[in-house]
Amino acid sequence: MLSCAEVVRQIASDEAVNASFAEKLRLRIHLAICKHCSEFAWQLRGMGKAVKDASTAVSDLEVVQARTRIMDGIFGR
């Protein structure tokens, strides 16, 4: 069985996406048994969805304006 550290590493780095069938099965079994890792996976998915939703709510003009403000702050323009 996979350790919690291995599961967290695989989930956080997206290794699970390209894993073999057997590895995905071991991951699913661990997530079914381990409350802590399944909670972590759920939270990580939620954060990813929130970032994706937030990024689509920003217009191209706002991105350019923010980039300009950052560059002005860095270079003291």
HELIX and SHEET records of a PDB file:
HELIX    1   1 CYS A    4  ALA A   12  1                                   9    
HELIX    2   2 GLU A   15  ASN A   18  5                                   4    
HELIX    3   3 PHE A   21  ILE A   33  1                                  13    
HELIX    4   4 LYS A   35  THR A   56  1                                  22    
HELIX    5   5 ASP A   60  PHE A   75  1                                  16    
END                                                                             
